[in-house]
Amino acid sequence: MDAARYAALFLSESREHLTEVDDALLALERAHANPSMAGTHLATVFRGVHTIKGMAAAMGHAAVEQLSHALESRCEPLRRGEEPLSGDVLALLFDGTDLLRAAVDAVSSGRVEPTSVVRAFVERLGLAPAAAWGAAASLAETPTDAVVPTDAPNGSFGTLRRVDIRLTVDSPLKGVRAMIVLAKLSALGTVRRTEPPQERWQDALFDGAFRLTLQSSATDDEIRAAAQRAGDVARVVVTLATPTPAQGTARVREAPRTIRLDARRLDTLLDLVGELVITRDRLLRAIEQSEHPDRAVMRAATDAARLVATLQDEVLQARMLPVAQVFDRFPRLVRDIAHALGKDVHLTMEGRDIELDRSLLDAIGDPIMHLLRNALDHGVEDAETRRAAGKPASGALILRAARDRAAVVIQVQDDGRGIDRDAVLRRAHEQGLVGEQVTTLADDVLLQLLAHPGFSTAKSVTSLSGRGVGVDVVNTRVRALGGQIDLETITGEGTVFTMRLPLTLAIMRALLVQVGGETYAIPAAHVMEVLEFNGASRRTGALTITVRDEIVPLVALQQRFEDDPHAPAVANPDGVRHVAIVEVAGRRTALLVDALLAQQDIVVKPLDAVRGARPWFSGATVLGDGSPALIVDVSSVA
């Protein structure tokens, strides 16, 4: 067996089980609110570490196997109700899970956790070494890569048997477990044949049911016992076999509805679909510009365009994953930080099933972590301060995801003290970020100051805060992803940070407009309607237009892009002028453009803007004629 082929799968599944164990331990820590659920949570912990033990034994990772078996042994008396769950034991289980996670990461990167570390932790658990090593060692007595060829000379004499084996449904790494069964039975004689062939045991379609033709002098009971010793074997049926080439019949299996796929393949597929979209637009444009287009070619091009659009939708959907894959890593983080700060904080997660593109999902982890750390350190008060303010001793922290048209909204909300606007203003005056005439800070200005590199009101630097990089990192990352961040805070009541992100960074529908002789793309998800421009009026010094008795602020894009209020509002005075009514976070704005060009799908390319440049653009794209166009960041210009 080539263990390297299973390394990524082992790491992925182990981390999933460790996340479940963490969640169960966090629930156990709060089990005083519902003691009847303690047994269920303990069963989850036990099942998680037991599964990891089985996978580690199959892969030959001794340190992971021994650690998980030690945790399993320590959980057994708790699960049976023979020992009460104390705070000290729970702390040991938390530490053990951390050590087990480190061991999984170590073996996956080619390192090995020192045996002394494992033994030291087993002693902390109060277990004799035999308790941690005895049962676990039995699974590893046969090397997992011992594959005996079917024409091996040993055991050539004996009865020919047919051995039908089915692994347990929840057996992880079924191909590896089948190899262990093969090694166990090969010690009794010669394996003449396997159905399906050994190479197919590594396929995603392999369901753990297989057949061996074994020539051996061992009894049926000895054969069954040897197969059972491999572990995770649900059934073994031994019958006499006739030595014919056609023995046995193939089983028809129902294909699973899901398979694991290397994410890089999806990335490559998406890039190819993006190129197809650009090529499709070039083809349609060339046909439109032809003086005498052939009808058959037009129909073929139209059909191809429809198929490309369908393929694009399917690839984008295949990349969508629930935000739970990121959210689930934070309950343990919040618990550990809150304990380190001496605070009691309860984290609630909402909208875990909301889906987001995989590339965005990978990128939002750090911004969420910074916001949670800030809320724990700066926002939520300690229990004594909260009681004095008439609040519950336990702070509330909410991590929320929701859909908003073609965007995903992620919020981090706390019920803490709120941001001290006076302290921020004093610090801003000291650093010269605002003029002395500024005496109050609105939420948007407050966010700009907090996001300024190096800005901090902390009196000292700690492991959690004080360097002035938290909100700056969040703001920079969110804008780089084509999103926006907003802030709402009320003194004494709490703070809400809101990140608004596109569903995908790859392909979007856009309205192409002309401004100052250049082509720009406005994301169609924000465009509510397009109207002919019939003049504007001024209210409190700002330009506005009236749309069905509603007063809407007007932004001339040429003036905004050139950062010159005296630039001509419209560069093409001879043409009909239009405004695009856009909406962001409930605010409507009219964007004045020179001309409307088209509405089409565009492939989004990242834009590395110069630091300090105006944040008017979130990316770039290549149009059907090969010319580039900038994508307007509606949240910045509106």
C-alpha positions, 0 to 999 in steps of 0.5 A: 500500500502506498500510504502517501496516497492516503495522507491527505484523506487521513489529515482531512478526516482526522481534522473533521473528527477533532472538530466534532470532539472539540464541539462535544467538549465545549458542550460538556463544559456547559452541560450543567445547563442540560445534564441529560445531554452529557452522555451524548456528548461523551459518546461523541468524544469517545467515537471521534477518538476511536475513529482516529485511532482506527485510521492511525492504526491503518496508516501506521501512525503510532503516536496518533494511535497511542494518544487517541487510544489513551483518550479513549481509555480515559473517556470509558469510565466517564461514558459508563457513568463510573466516574463523575466528570470534573473540571480537572478531567475536562481540562485534561481532555481539552489538552489531550485533544490539542496534543492529538491535533498536533500529532496529526499535523506532525505525521501529515507533514512528515514529522513524528511526535516524540514518544516522551511527549506521548508517555508524559501525557498518558501519565497525566491521564492517570493511565498505566502505559499498558492501558494506552499501548496494549490494545493499540499495539495489537492493531499494528502488529502486522505492517500496513504495507505488507501485501503478499502477492497472490502467487506467493510460495508459502502455504501452497498446500491446503483447502481452497476457500472463498472468504467474503468480507464486509467492513463496517459502514463507518470504517474510515479508509476502507481500502487501507483496512482491506489491505490489513485484512489481506495481510492477516489472511496471507499469514495463513496461506496463499491468497490466489485472487481478490474481487474486486482487484486490489488496485480498485480498493483505493477507488472512491467507489469501493464500499468495503465489500470484497472477496478473497480466494485463500488456499490454506490448511487453517480451519474456517474458525481460524480464518474468520478470527484472523480477518476479525483481528484486522478490525472494523470487520462487520461480517466474514463468510468462509465457504469452499471454493472450486479452482475455476477461473470464473469463480464468483460473481461480480457485485453491482454497487450503487455509486455514492452521491459524493466523492472527495476531489482535489481542490486544485482540479476545481481551480483549474476547471474554473480557469478553463471555464473563465477562458471559455466565457471570454472566447464565447463573447469574442465569438458572438461579437465577431458574428454580430459584426459580420456583414453576412452572418451564416445562420447555421453558424449563428445557431451553433454559436448560440447553442455553444453559448448556452452550454458554456453558461450551463457549464459555468453555473455547474462549476460555480455550484461545485465550488460552493461550500457551507461556511460551517467549514470555517465557523466550526474552528472558532468555538474552541478558539473563543473558549481558550481566549475567554479562559485566558482573559478570565471571562465567561463568553458564550459563542452562538453561530447562525447561518452555518449552512450558507454557502460561499465559494471555496476560494473566499471560504479559505480567505475569510478565516483570518478576518473573522479570527481578528474580529473575534479576538478584538471582541473578546479582548476589547468588547466583552467585559469581565463578569464583575464589570458586567454585573455592575452594569446590570448585564448577565455575567456571561457575555454573548458573542454571535458569529452570523452568516446570511444571504443578501442577493448575490452577496454573503453577509458575515457579522461578528456581534458582541454585547460588550461595552462598545467602542469608546469614541472619545478614546479613539478621537483623542488618539486620532487627534494625537496622531493628526489623523483628524483635525482639532475641529472634529468633535464627534465620530460617525460609525464610518469615520470611526471604522476608517480610523480603526482600520488605519495601519498602526492605530490602537488605543491600547495602553500596552501590547499583549498577545491579543492586541495593542499593535493596531493591526487587527481591523487594518488586516480585516479591512484590507483583506475584505476589500481585496476580496471585492467586499466591504466592511461596516461598523455599528457600535453603541456605548454600553450595548455592544458592537457589530462588524459586518463583512459583505462579500461576493458569492464568488470571485471568479465570474460575475454578471456586470453592466458595462458602461463608458466613463471618460472614454474608458470602459468600466464594469459595474457588478450587476448584483448591485444595479437596481435599474438604469434610467435616462438622466434628465438633470440634477439638483443640489441639496445641502451642497450635494447633487441629487436626482428624484426617482419616483418621488425618492431623493437619491444622491448622485455621483458623477463617476468621472469626477470620482475617478479623477478625484476632481470636482471640477472635471466635466460630469459627462464626457460625451455631451452629445449622447444620451446620458444615463444613471445606474441606480445601485444599492449597497447595504440598504443605501441607494445611489445614482451613478452618472455614466457617459453611455451604456454598453452591454450587460454580460458575464465577466471573468474577475481578475485580481487587482494589485492596487498601489498602497494609498491609492483610491479604493474605487476598483475591486478587480479587473477583467478582459472583454470580448475584444481583448481590451481590459476593463476595471471593475467598480467597487460600488461600496466605495464610490456610492 
